[in-house]
Amino acid sequence: MHLSLAAEPVFHIGDFPVTNSIINTWIAIVVIVLFVVILRVKKITLVPKGAQNFGEYLIEFLLGFIDGVTHSRKKSEKFLPIVATIFIFVLILNWMGQLPGTGSIGLWKVKEGAKVLVPFLRPGTSDLNTTLALAVFAVISTHIFGIITIGFFKHVNKFFNFAGLVKAFKTLNPVKIFTGIVNFFIGLIEVFSEIAKTVSLSLRLFGNIFAGEVLLTVMASLMAYIVPIPFMFLELLVGVVQATIFAMLTLVFMEVATHGAH
C-alpha cells in the first residue's frame, strides 16, 4: 500500500514534470471544453432538449444559488462565470477520483529501496498545488470585483486606511486620533485575513479529498472489490459538498468585497 502526499511525476516534457494530478486536471479541462463546444455548435431551440436543456437547467440552478447571497440578479450574473466555473471544475476533479483505474493503474518504480506503484491518474484536488492555485485565483477575483464595484481607492482603504488616519490627526481630538490608529491597524489585520482565506480554502479542499484517497486505499487493502464500495459513494457526496463550499465561500468573499468599509 502506497499513497504519496505529493503528486508524483509520470513523465517529463523537457525539464517539466507531468504529474498524475496534472493529467487528471487536463482531462477535466477537456471534458468541460467539449461540453461547452457541444452547447455552442448545437442549434439553440425555444424548447430546449438534450445538452441545451441540461445547460439551461444548470445555469438557472446556479443563478438561483447565487441570488440567495447577492439578492440581486444583476450582480449574480456578474459573479456567475467565476463561481459556476469553480464549482463545476472542482466537482469534476473531485468525482474523477472515483473513475476506475484512478490510483490503481500505473508504473512500478523503486523509491527508497522499495518497489511502489506510481498511478497514472490522481484526483487533481488531492494535489495542494491545484487547490492553492484555485484559492489564489478565487481571492484575486474578489479583489478585482471589489475594485470594479466600489473603486480602487475605496477598496484599498479597507486594508490601508491612511485617509482615515490623516482625517483623525487633523481634528487634534485624542479620542478620534486613537480611533483612527486602531482602525488603521484593523485594516492591516485584514491583509493577513486575506492570506488566511487563501490558505484555508486550499487546505480545506486538499485535506478532505486527500483524506478520502487515504480512506479508499486503506479499505481497498482490506478487500479490494467489496469493502471500498460504500466509501466510494460517500466520496461522491463529499465531492459535491466540497465543491459547493469552495464556490459558496468564493461567492461570499466577492459579495463582501463589493461593499465599502463600515
C-alpha positions in Angstrom: 0.0 0.0 0.0 1.4 3.3 -1.1 0.0 6.8 -1.2 2.3 9.8 -1.7 1.4 13.2 0.0 2.7 15.0 -3.1 1.7 14.3 -6.7 4.2 12.1 -8.4 5.7 12.6 -11.9 4.6 10.2 -14.5 6.8 11.5 -17.3 8.7 14.7 -18.3 8.3 17.2 -21.1 11.9 18.5 -21.2 12.5 19.6 -17.6 8.8 20.0 -16.8 7.5 17.1 -14.7 4.0 15.9 -15.7 2.4 14.6 -12.5 -0.6 12.2 -12.2 -2.7 15.1 -10.7 -1.9 17.3 -13.7 -3.1 14.6 -16.1 -6.4 14.4 -14.3 -6.7 18.1 -14.3 -6.1 18.3 -18.1 -8.8 15.6 -18.6 -11.3 17.6 -16.5 -10.5 20.7 -18.6 -11.0 18.8 -21.8 -14.4 17.4 -20.5 -15.6 21.0 -19.7 -14.4 22.4 -23.0 -16.0 19.6 -25.0 -19.3 20.2 -23.2 -19.2 24.0 -23.9 -18.3 23.3 -27.6 -21.3 21.0 -27.9 -23.5 23.7 -26.5 -22.1 26.4 -28.8 -22.3 24.4 -32.0 -25.7 22.9 -31.2 -28.7 24.7 -32.7 -30.5 26.6 -30.0 -34.2 26.0 -29.8 -37.1 27.6 -27.9 -38.0 24.3 -26.5 -34.7 23.0 -25.0 -33.8 19.4 -25.0 -30.7 17.2 -24.5 -27.5 19.1 -23.8 -29.2 22.5 -24.2 -31.8 21.5 -21.6 -29.2 20.4 -19.1 -27.1 23.5 -19.7 -30.0 25.9 -19.2 -31.1 24.0 -16.0 -27.5 24.2 -14.7 -27.3 27.9 -15.3 -30.7 28.6 -13.7 -29.8 26.5 -10.7 -26.5 28.2 -10.2 -28.1 31.7 -10.7 -30.7 30.9 -8.0 -27.9 29.6 -5.8 -26.0 32.9 -6.2 -29.2 35.0 -5.8 -29.5 33.7 -2.3 -26.4 35.5 -1.3 -26.4 38.6 -3.5 -30.2 39.3 -3.6 -29.5 40.9 -6.9 -29.9 39.2 -10.3 -27.7 41.8 -12.0 -24.8 41.1 -9.5 -25.4 37.4 -9.7 -24.9 37.5 -13.5 -21.6 39.2 -13.0 -20.5 36.6 -10.4 -21.8 33.6 -12.3 -18.9 33.0 -14.7 -16.4 32.7 -11.8 -18.5 30.9 -9.2 -20.0 28.5 -11.7 -16.7 27.6 -13.3 -15.1 27.0 -9.9 -18.0 24.8 -8.8 -18.1 22.7 -12.0 -14.3 22.4 -12.3 -13.8 21.4 -8.6 -16.8 19.0 -8.8 -15.4 17.2 -11.9 -11.9 17.0 -10.4 -13.4 15.5 -7.1 -15.5 13.0 -8.9 -12.8 11.9 -11.3 -11.1 10.3 -8.3 -13.7 7.6 -8.4 -13.1 6.6 -12.0 -11.9 3.0 -12.5 -8.1 2.9 -12.7 -7.5 6.1 -10.8 -4.8 5.4 -8.2 -4.6 1.7 -9.2 -3.1 1.7 -12.7 0.4 3.0 -13.2 4.1 2.2 -13.4 6.2 0.4 -10.8 9.1 2.4 -9.6 11.8 2.0 -6.9 11.6 4.6 -4.2 13.9 4.5 -1.1 14.7 0.9 -1.8 11.1 -0.2 -2.1 9.1 -1.0 -5.2 5.9 1.2 -5.3 3.2 1.8 -7.8 3.1 5.3 -9.3 -0.5 5.7 -10.7 -1.2 7.4 -14.0 -4.2 9.2 -12.5 -4.7 11.0 -9.2 -7.6 13.4 -8.3 -6.4 17.0 -9.2 -7.8 18.3 -5.9 -5.7 15.9 -3.9 -2.7 17.9 -5.0 -2.0 21.0 -2.9 -0.6 22.9 -5.9 -4.0 22.7 -7.6 -6.1 23.7 -4.7 -3.7 26.6 -3.8 -3.9 27.8 -7.4 -7.7 27.7 -7.3 -7.7 29.6 -3.9 -5.3 32.3 -5.2 -7.5 32.7 -8.3 -10.7 33.0 -6.2 -9.2 35.5 -3.8 -7.7 37.7 -6.5 -11.1 37.6 -8.3 -12.8 39.0 -5.2 -10.4 42.0 -5.2 -10.9 42.6 -8.9 -14.7 42.7 -8.4 -14.2 44.9 -5.3 -12.1 47.4 -7.3 -14.6 47.4 -10.2 -17.6 47.9 -8.0 -16.5 50.5 -5.3 -13.4 51.9 -6.9 -9.7 51.3 -6.4 -9.0 53.7 -3.5 -12.1 52.8 -1.5 -11.2 49.1 -1.8 -7.6 49.6 -0.9 -8.7 51.8 2.0 -10.2 48.7 3.6 -6.7 47.4 4.2 -4.5 50.6 4.3 -6.7 53.3 5.9 -4.4 56.2 5.5 -7.3 58.6 4.7 -9.0 57.9 8.0 -5.7 58.3 9.9 -5.0 61.7 8.3 -8.5 62.9 9.0 -8.2 61.8 12.6 -4.9 63.7 13.1 -6.3 66.8 11.5 -9.1 67.0 14.2 -6.4 67.1 17.0 -9.0 65.2 19.0 -7.2 62.5 21.1 -10.3 60.1 21.0 -10.6 60.4 17.2 -6.8 60.0 16.8 -6.8 56.9 18.9 -9.8 55.5 16.9 -8.1 56.3 13.7 -4.9 54.5 14.8 -7.0 51.5 15.9 -8.9 51.4 12.6 -5.6 51.6 10.7 -4.2 48.5 12.4 -7.5 46.7 12.0 -7.0 47.3 8.2 -3.6 45.7 8.4 -5.1 42.7 10.2 -7.5 42.4 7.2 -4.4 41.9 5.0 -3.5 38.8 7.0 -7.1 37.7 6.8 -6.8 37.6 3.0 -3.8 35.4 3.3 -5.7 33.2 5.8 -8.6 32.9 3.3 -6.2 31.6 0.6 -4.7 29.1 3.0 -8.0 27.9 4.4 -9.6 27.5 1.0 -6.7 25.4 -0.4 -6.1 23.3 2.7 -9.8 22.5 3.3 -10.3 21.2 -0.2 -7.0 19.4 -0.3 -7.3 17.8 3.1 -10.8 16.4 2.5 -10.1 14.9 -0.9 -6.7 13.5 0.1 -8.2 12.0 3.3 -10.8 10.3 1.1 -8.0 8.9 -1.1 -6.2 7.5 2.0 -9.5 6.0 3.3 -10.2 4.3 0.0 -6.6 3.0 -0.2 -6.9 1.5 3.3 -10.3 0.0 2.5 -9.0 -1.5 -0.8 -6.1 -3.1 1.0 -8.6 -5.0 3.2 -10.8 -6.3 0.4 -10.4 -4.8 -3.0 -13.8 -5.4 -4.6 -16.4 -5.1 -1.8 -15.3 -3.0 1.2 -14.5 0.2 -0.7 -17.9 0.5 -2.5 -19.9 2.3 0.3 -17.0 4.6 0.8 -16.8 5.4 -2.9 -20.5 6.6 -2.7 -19.5 8.6 0.3 -16.7 10.3 -1.6 -19.1 11.2 -4.4 -21.2 13.1 -1.7 -18.0 14.6 -0.2 -17.0 15.8 -3.7 -20.3 17.7 -4.1 -20.1 19.2 -0.6 -16.5 20.4 -1.1 -17.2 21.9 -4.5 -20.3 23.7 -3.0 -18.3 25.0 0.0 -15.4 26.3 -2.2 -17.8 28.0 -4.6 -20.0 29.4 -1.8 -17.1 30.9 0.1 -15.8 32.5 -3.1 -19.2 33.9 -3.7 -19.4 35.3 -0.1 -15.9 36.8 -0.4 -17.0 38.5 -3.7 -20.2 39.9 -2.1 -18.3 41.3 0.9 -15.6 42.8 -1.4 -18.3 44.8 -3.4 -19.3 46.7 -0.3 -17.5 49.7 1.2 -15.8 49.7 4.6 -18.1 50.2 7.6 
